[in-house]
Amino acid sequence: MIELDGLTKRFGNKVAVDHLSFRVRPGMVTGFLGPNGAGKSTTMRMMLDLDNPTSGSVRIDGRHYHELREPLKHIGALLDAKSMHGGRSAYNNLLCLAQSNRIPASRVSHVLDTVGLGAVAKKKSKGFSLGMGQRLGIAAALLGDPEILMFDEPVNGLDPEGIHWIRNLMKALAAEGRTIFVSSHLMSEMALTADHLIVIGQGRLLADTSMADFIHENSRSYVRVRSPEQERLRDLLHAAGIEAVASGEGALEIDGVAPERIGELAAEHRIVLHELSSQRASLEDAFMQMTAGSVEYHAHSERDGAQPPPVGPHWGDQWDGRTDPGSGSGDATKGA
């Protein structure tokens, strides 16, 4: 289990993480969501003692990270696949990690085979594709056979087969009772993988709930019905106390009524239906609804009438030369 208690991180006047408290429990895949700049990466770095919190604490199975003598045996993580030494082979990269944590060398070959890199174990990692680099990073996370695993954008660069594989791997590890914490911007993939969600915005906790409850509470579900006798159907529903609103393509939309009830009414009055379907919002719809007020960087099309940001010499009036002019903050929070 991972426990955060009042975790806070400031970079000068910038509050990247603002009194975050939540638990990541074993036996499930917990998704970690938030817009760009929400503080996700900074939070994950503090979990691994890579950044010191301004205040608050993180506990890994009841202990602080620095109290773990051989941390890879307790928690494995993929935050940046590019952190591997490019001049070393895949095998030697993992062997160095194994030796520093007193992990048997036999685990190196085992995890390389697990992630599908056994055939290229002796090749230098600098020649790896983005997807192969991701697989090597996942192998490093698995090296100590830990009970807790953290992944930041694990499907980045993977092909469809690789995405299917990592999805099933995370589910299988959770089924073994391990704690799985994964951050991703791919909502469709998160919807297929996560059981529970932690959502943050501007460094603050917005939701700590199950996937099903998150979608239900932050989006609209309704019934869509189409009939060649639309007006007659609408009058029938109105008489039954059911409000139906006309939408495009000759359809009616109905909130708060089961589709079975609508179908029974139509059948009872011999009204032909061409469509009767439950419309449920996606995770992406629910996420956009919840985080609308927490998005730090908004893009605008030319049709919006928005003016593009100044470029060239005019940036010099606003940029101090120390931070990414497009980020609004220092590198420490970029991409969080």
Helices and strands as residue ranges (DSSP letters): E 2-11, E 14-24, E 28-33, H 40-47, E 55-60, G 65-67, G 71-73, E 75-78, G 81-83, H 90-100, H 106-114, G 118-120, G 125-127, H 130-142, E 148-152, H 160-175, E 179-183, H 187-193, E 196-201, E 204-210, H 211-217, E 222-226, H 230-239, E 245-246, G 248-250, E 251-254, H 259-268, E 275-279, H 283-291, G 292-294, G 302-304, G 312-317, G 331-333
